[in-house]
Amino acid sequence: MSATDLVKLALTHPLEFRTLLQYKIWYEPKRDITSPEEHATTGFDRESMRTCWDFLDKTSRSFAPVIKELDSVLARVICIFYLVLRGLDTVEDDMTIPLDVKEPILRSFHQKLYEPGWNFTESGPEEKDRHLLVKFHAVIDEFLLLDDECKKVIADITKKMGNGMADYCAAAERGQSGVEDIKDFDLYCHFVAGLVGEGLSGLFAATKLEKPFIADQLELSNSMGLFLQKTNILRDYREDVDLGREFWPMSLVKQQGFNSRADLKEPGNEEKALWVISSMVLDALRHAPDVLDYLALLKNQSVFNFAAIPQVHAIATLEACFMNPDILHKNVKIRKAAAVKILMTIRNPRDVAEKFVFYSRKIHEKLSPADPNFIKLSVALSRIEQWTERRFPSLLQFVAGHIDIKKSDKRYITFAEQEKLVSERNDAEKAARIAKDGSFDPDSTASADQVPWSFFFLIIGVCMSIFFISGALVWFFVMWLSDLGNRID
């Protein structure tokens, strides 16, 4: 941000300015990949890896900071994985590459990873990540230095993703959108993002920063990717339409009477377009419980931060896009201060759940009864609340190392008031009985200084019974001895 932007922010949004200032002054990265002590795991002492880190900074300003803070060798592994898939995605997105060139590249991209020196120079001059493919040989050099298990995971995911992308590109060339309904949408997002989630889980386990079972959480890993991808597709509507890319399911578009996705942005179509946006948000929200389930399984702090922060950004973006006609004309992003605050405050599954609840409630505030998805959205949002309340009851709080009841909670206040009313009513009834006839109801609550006479009488009775029984036994024993003596005489 320029100095002018900062001054404007300080005057118009002083709290956001304070957040950015706090981040600038106090926030410190967990590790410095350029430090000589880190070279063994980050590879920054090699020119090819320095090139890769530079590509990461240029191609992803949002993912780069969290990738660099991953522990041990995982930071370098994820960096290479990201650049490989970024290169593949660049080929797919480039509309200047003819299909007869694009399709073979996509289907064989995983094989190119094992060809030292390979690069691709046929991208359009305006393609923003063209430089990555031109110098892709640096990525290949670093890929070949990875452990065999990590290489296997990356190559396998690249193969599956490349074939999926090629299928959709071929369908688009034939005039088929490829995304007719939600089922098609899920499949497309699986190829371009769900597989990324599966690959990341595999790499978490391969580097031993997470337990091996994480690699087997395919459904949850897929949902992690789908939640992010569907949010990005929603946000990037105008950019994709202008470039001829069509990802929104036609079934959702046709529900509101539109014949094409491009019709949504036309003047006069705003109201019905908002209902299509509502359907897109609803579809993305169904993955939220799986996202929360997956994050609750992670144990390594750096892995958790890497996985959780983008997911919180995603639901914040959904809230910003919901019922917002601006996405029909431009990309809608969350404010920078909000993104920074997420980066500074997300540390555990409870933090994530609370943020999900926060943004889901903001979405709920925007709901309109006229929305065809009103009830479905209410249910989807309540599932987030239900998930959070079941695992992290809001009535409880952590105080000085132990769990305590949050006395400011309205439920506790209501319960305490009810208990007080019951106690006061019992005391009043007891006082009325005593004032009337001096009687005492044994069923009423005993006062603190009441003597338990019934208990004392019971003890005395038991002791007397034992005394008489013992005396009788002694008397019979004495009489038996006397009779025995008389017989002997």
C-alpha positions, 0 to 999 in steps of 0.5 A: 500500500502506498503512503496515500492509501495508508493515510486514507485508511487511517482516516476512514478505517482507523481500526483497520489501520491499527491492525495493519500497524500492529502486524507491521511492528509485532508480527515476525515470521516463524523462520527465515528461509534465507538463513544459513542455518535453514539451508539444509532444509530450504535449499536456499544455497542453491541457485535453482531453489532460490529461483523457485522461492522467487517464483513462489513470491511472484505467483502467490502472495497469499500462499507464499508466507504460510508456505515459508513458515512450514517446518523442516523440509516441508516448506521446500516440498510444498513450494515445488508442489505448488509451482508444478501445479501452477505451471500445469494450471497456467497451460490450462488457463492460457486460451492462446494455446491451441488444443492440439498443443495444450492437450498433449502437454497437460496429459504428459506434464507429470512425465516432463518432471523427470526430464531435466532442462524441459521448459515451455515457451509457447504461452501467450505473451500476456499470460501472467505466469509465462515466466514460470514455464519459460524457466521451468527447468529450475523447478524440475531440477529441485523436484528431482532432489526430493525424496522418492515418496514425495516425488511419487505423490507430486507426480501422481497428483500431477498426472490425475490433474493433467488428464482431468484438465485435458478432458475439460479443455477438449469438451470446451473445444467441442462447444460443451461447457463441461460443467452442466450441473453440481455433479460436473462442478464437483468433478471439475473442482476435484481435478483442479483443487480436490487433488491438491488437497489429497496431495498435500495430505500425502506430503504431510504424511510423507515428511512425517510432520503428521501421522500416516493416517492423514494421507488416507483422509481422501474425502476430507482432503477433497473438501478442503480443496473444493471449498477453496476452489468454489470460493475462487470461482465465485469471486472470479466470475467477471474475469472468467467470463471476459476470458471465455472461461465458464465454470458456474454450473449451467443448472444453477444459471438456468434456474433463474431463466438465464441462457448463458453465464454471461447474461448475469452481468447484463443490466437489469438482471441483477436481482436474479443474478443474486439468486444464482450467487446465493446458490453458488454460496450454498454449494460451497458451504456444504463443504464447511463441516468437512473442512472443520473436521480435517483441521481438527485432525492436524497436530503440527502447528505450522501445518495447521496454520498453512491449511487453516488460514486459507480456509478462513480467508475463503469463508470470509470471501464467501461472506463478502461475495454473498448478495453482493452485485459487485462480483458481476463486474469485478473481483471481490476480495476481503479487506487487507486488514481482515486478512492480516487479522486472520493471519495473526489470530488463527492458532487452533481448531477453536479459533477457526471454528469461531471465525467460521461462526462469525462469518456464517452469522454475517451471511445469515444477516444478509439472508432474504426471505425472497431468496429461493435458497433461504431455508437451505442456506439457513440449514447450511449455516446452522450446521457450522454453528452446530459443529462448533457448539458440539466440539467447543461449547461456548458456555465453557472457557479456559481460565488459568489452565482449567475449564470454567463456566463463562458467567457472562453467557446468557444461558448461565445467567438464565440458569442462575436466575432460575436457581435463585427464584427456586431457592427464594420460593422454597425459603418463602414457603418454609417461613410461611409454614413456620409462621403459621403453626411452627411445623417443619416439613422434613421434605424442605431443604435443611438449613445449614445449622439443623441438627440431624436428630434422626441420625443420632436416634438411629445410632443410639438404637443400633448401639442398644440393640448390640448391647442387649444382644451381647448381654443375652449371649453372655448370659446364655454362655454363663448358664451353659458353663454352670450347667456343664459344671453341675454335670461334671460334679 
